[in-house]
Amino acid sequence: MDLKQLNAFIAIADLRSFSAAATKTGLSQPTLSRLLKQLETDMGVELVDRYHRPLHLTEAGVFFYDKISAILTEIDTVTSMTQRLSAPSTALNIGFVPSVLYGLLPEVIAKLKQSNPDIEVNLKDISSYQQIEALKTGEIDIGFGRFAHQDPWIQQILLRHERYMVALPKAHALAHIDEQRLIDLANNRLILYHQTHLPISTTTQPINTSISNSTNHISANDKSSSRHKQSSNEQPSLEPVTEPLLHLFAQYGISPFMTTTVSDLQVALGLVAAGEGITLVPASLKTVRTEQIVYRRLLHENATSPIYLHTLKDFVHPKIPDLLSAIYQVYERRGITYRKQSFTLQR
C-alpha cells in the first residue's frame, strides 16, 4: 500500500468514475485501474463495486474511504507545514471576514506597518469556516473570524466582543427608537447572512418551518407562542438553533416571524436599504449605507458578536506577535477593554 494507490482510490471514490478520476489526477484509466487493483489485492478486500454506473463503494470501501481521507488530509497538512518551517515566507497572509474589515482591521494593519515598514501584508476575504482549511494549506497565516472552532491543528484567542446593532430601513416604523428590544423586532422579516453557523447550540426552540425559494417562514400555532417561551407543560419538537442571529433570538424564547437567507452581509444590507427586511450587524458596520439605513442599539447585554484570531498550533508566523501587539495598541487608543493574550508554539 502506497500513497499513489491511496490517492487513486480517493479520486475514484470522490468522482465515481474512472474517466473523471483520470482527468483529475492526470493518470490514464488503465493506470488508475491497476493502482486500485493493487490496493485491493494488498488489503484482500474489494473496495469498489465496478458493476454499477456510476461506480459504488462497497461497505468496506465506504469505511476505508472515511478513515483514509482524514489521514491523507493530515499528511498534506504536515507536508505543507514542514515546507513552511524550512522556508518561512516573509509576507504575512491574513484571512478576514468582511465585517472585521469595516471595523479596526485597516487601522491595525497601518499600525503594524509603522513598526514593520518592510513587511508585505496580503489580505484575503474568506469565511470563518474556510479559514481553518486555508491555515492548514498555507493559504493564510492567520485569520480574523467570528466563530470559535474546535480543531486539533488550530489555536485561537478571543480578541473582544462587539455589540450587535439593528439595521433598519429609514422609513421603518421603529427607526426613530434609539434602543431596540428583540421582542419588538420579531414581526419583521429577519435577513440572515452568516456563512458559518455555530458548531454547537445550547439553546433550542420550537420551530415549524416551511420553505419557499430562498425564504424560510418560521411560525407557530398562535402568534404569541411563536415569540415567547413555551410553558413547561407543553412538549414542542425541539431543534438546535445554530444560525447566529436566530440563536440570539432563541435565547429569549423568540422566533422571528419570517427569515430570508442571503449569501453575504453586503447583500443583507442591500435588502435592508431596499426596505425588504431588517438584520443585526456588528457595530463597526454602522457607517455603511447610512443614506438608506439607520442603526439602533440593542438593549440586550449579551447581543454581541465575538472576534477571534486563529492560527496553527505548530507553526506561528514570526510576524504574528507584532500583529497582536498592533491590535492591542489600537484597542488601547480606542479605549476598548481587552484581556492580553498570546499564541504559543506547541510541540
Secondary structure by P-SEA (a helix, b strand, c coil): ccaaaaaaaaaaaacccaaaaaaaacccaaaaaaaaaaaaaaacccccccccccccccaaaaaaaaaaaaaaaaaaaaaaaaaaaaccccbbbbbbcaaaaacaaaaaaaaaaaacccbbbbbbbccaaaaaaaaaaccccccccccccccccbbbbbcbbbbbbbbbccccccccccccccccccccccccccccccccccccccccccccccbbbbbcccccccccccccccccbbbbbccaaaaaaaaacccccbbbbcccaaaaaaaaaaccccccccccccccccccbbbbbbcccccbbbbbbbbbccccccaaaaaaaaaaaaaaaabbbbbbbbbbbcc
